[in-house]
Amino acid sequence: MSTRSFSFSNDNPLSTEAVLVNASSSRYEEDWPSIPHTHAFTELFYVSRGSGEFLIENQRFSIARDDLVIINPHILHTETSQSAAPLSYYTVGVDGISFSFRDQKEFQIFNCRKINTDLLFYFHSLFQELDEKKEGYEEICRHTLSILIAQLRRITDSGFQLVPSFHPSKECAQIKRYLDSNYGEDINLDQLAALSHLNKYYLSHEFTRYYGISPINYLNRRRIEVCKNLLENTDHDISDIAHLAGFSSQSYLAQSFRKSCGMTAMEYRRSRRE
């Protein structure tokens, strides 16, 4: 007789504060309304058949069967289908969490075709349970969602963290995305106020309330992150790095970097390469 047994520890549970908002199944037809839109929750989008394009923040990405798209709240997106291979997909809306990807993006696309897991089963199960609403479906949905998120941790090759979703306003989320993408530009609070159509004092107050930091301080922090990446992974001169990261001068970079990191940019570069 041969026996194998394993113990289970709850020291690091995989449970999350995620709340299932909805699940849907869609199939391309001639009257397909491809309209850019946003959600106040995170969306998981899984292609079950066909191919097409996914449009996110004015960028286009090809999608096909077994592709998974994760879109954080307030990110403008839509999908289009190829007529020759009509697109079918499932979506799952999840509140209470968002995904913090290593590359600072608010979305990610994963190709799951060669991965030995059945994500489609979990998407279909959530849709079916919400559709039929049999006894105990709420409990089944909660557990299925937890399993789905645990599976995402396993299969994604670009690491992420789950972070609590705190629902920033649409305007604040828009400004954060703008700062993340345009840190190299000359940006001030008046410009951000005009972009968001908010009073600059109100914008600064609301942004700080949601993110714990003012818009301009967030911009400086983002620039420091860019500097760190360039110092670690390129041989650019400090003056070039200052320009690429959006600092007005090398001396301003030096001042900001020392204040943030407690060392000079060159000291940081040497410490990361030792």
N, C-alpha and C positions, 0 to 999 in steps of 0.2 A: 504493500500500500504506500502510495506517495502523496504527501500533502504539502501544499504551499499556502501560507497565510500571511496577511499583511495587516499592519495596524494603521489606523487613520487618526490624524491629528487635526484639531480645529484651531490650531494656533494662528493659521493664516487662511481664513476662510475666503472663498471666492464670491460670497454673496455681495450684492451691491444694493445701492439705494435706487436702482433703476425702476421706473414705473412704465408699464406698457400703455401707450396712448392709443395706438391703432395698428392694424395690419391690413394690407390690401393686396389684391392680385389684379394685374392689368395686362391687356393684350392689345397690340397695335391693330387699329382699324383705320379706314380711310378718313374718318372724322376726328382723328387724334388731335386733341388740343395741346400743342406743345408751347406752354406759356411759362416763362421764368417766374419763379415763386420762392418764398422762404417759409420756414417753419419756426415756431418758438421752441421746438424740441429737436433732439438728434434724430436723424433718419438713417436707417440701414436699407440699402437698395441692392437687391440680388437679381441678376439676370438668369432666368430659367431657360429661355430659348431665344434664338434670333440674334441680331446684332444691330448696332446703331451708334449714336454719339451721345455723350453726356456733356452738358454745358454747365460749367461752374465758374462764376465770377469772370465771365468773358473769355474763358479758356475752354477749348474743345478736346475731348478725350474719346477715343474709340472704345466701345464696350461690346462684349459678346458673351455667350453662354458661360455661366459660372464665374462671372466677374462680380465682385462685391464693391459697392461704393458706400463709404461712411461720410455723412455730411453733418457737421455740427450746427447748432441753432443759428438762425438769421443769415445763412449763406445762400445767396441767390443761385438757383440751379433749375435745370429742366433736362429733358431727354428727347431725342428724336430717333426714329426707326428707319432702317433700310427697308425699302419696299420688297426687295427680293428675299429678305430674311426677316420677317416681321418680329418685332421685339415683344417678348413676354417677360414680366418681372414681378417680384414681390417687394413690398416695402413694409418696414416695421418702424413705427414711431416710438421713441423712448424718451421719457422725461426723467429728470433727476440726475442725469449724468451727461458729460460731454467727453470727447476724446482729445487728449493732449499728445499730439504726435511730436516726435523728435525734431522734425524739420520745421516746426512752428506753423505748419499749414492747418487750416480749419476743415480739411477734407482729405480723404485718401482713397485710392482705387487699388484693389487687390485682385490679382488673377489667381483663382482657386482651382483651375482645371486639373492641375497635377498634384493637388493635395488630397491625401486619403482621409477625407471627412465629408459628411453629408450635411452641409449647411442648408441645402434646399429643404431637407426634411424638417428642420426646425422652423424655417420661414413658413412652410406649408402648414405645419402643425399649429402655429400661432394663428394663422389666417382661418384655418378650419375650426379651431376652438371658439374664436370670436364670432364666426359665422353661425355655428350651430348652437352655441350657448347651452350645452348640456350641463347637468348637475356637476358642480365642482370645477367648471371651466376656468374660473378665476385663479384657483390654486395651480391648476395645470399650466396656465399661461405664465404665472410668476416663475415657476420652476423651469419651464422651457426657455424663458428669456434669460434666466441665470445661466443655464447650460449653453445657450447660444453665445453669450458674452464670454464665458469661459473658453469656448471653442475659438473665439476670435483671438484671445490671448495666445493660444497655441499656434495658430496657423499664420498669423500676420508676420511678414518678414521685416516690417518697419515698426519698431516698438512704439507702444503708446501707454499712457496712463489714463485711468478713469478718474475724472474729477467731478465734484458736485456741480450740477447745473444751477446757476443763480439768476438766470433770465435778465441779462442787461437789456436796456431799451434798444430798439432797432437802431436809433441814432448812435448810441454809444458803441454798439457792436460794429456799425459801419465805420466809425472813426478808428476803432482799434484795428480793423482790417486794413484801412487806409495807411495807418502808421506802420503796420507790419510790412506792407508792400512798398511804401514810398519813403522809407527812412533816409534815403540818399538825397532827398530834395530839401530845399530850404522851406521849413514849415513853421508857422507860428499859430497862436491860439485864434487869432482873427480869421485866418484861412480855414481852420477846422470848424469854427462857428458858422462861417458861410457855407461850408460843405454840408453841415448837418442841419442848417436852417434853425439853429438854436442860438439864444443869447450866450455869449462866450462864458459868462460867469456861471450860468445855469449848466452849460455843457461841462465845465470843469468840475462843478459840484457833483453832477450825476455820474460822470466818468470815475471820479474818485470814490464815490459811494459804491459803485459796482466792482471796480478793479483794485481799490485800495491804494491808488496812486494817480496823480494828476496826468492829463494827456501829455504835457511836455516832459514831465519826468519819465513817463512810460516811453516816450520817443527816445530819450537819452539812454534809458536802460536797453532798449532794442538796439540802438547803435553800438552800445558796449558789447552786446552779444555778438553782433556782426564783426566787430573788431577782434574779439576773442577767436572767432572761427577763422578769420583771415590770418591772424597771427599764428595759429596752430597749423594751418593747412596750406599756406602760401609763403613765398619769400618776398612779398611786396614790401617796399619801404614804408616806414611809418607815415610819411606824408601822403603816399598813395592810399594807404588804409584809411587815413582820416578823411580823404576825399570820397572814397567809395562808401564809407559808413555815414556820410552826411555831416561830419563835423566841419565847422567853418574854417578851422585852422588846426595845424598840428599841435600848437600850444594848448588849444581848448581841449583837444583829445587827451593830451598828456594830463591836464588838470582833472578832467572827468574820469579818466581811467584810474588814476591814483586814488581819487576819492572813492570810487566804486570798488576797486580790487585791492587797494592797499599796496600796490607796487606799480612800477612803470610798465609800459607796454613791452619794452625790450626784456625786462625781467620776467614778465609773464611768458613771452615767447621762449626764453631760455629754459624756464621751469617746466614747460610742457614738452620740451624736446630732449630733456636729459634722460 
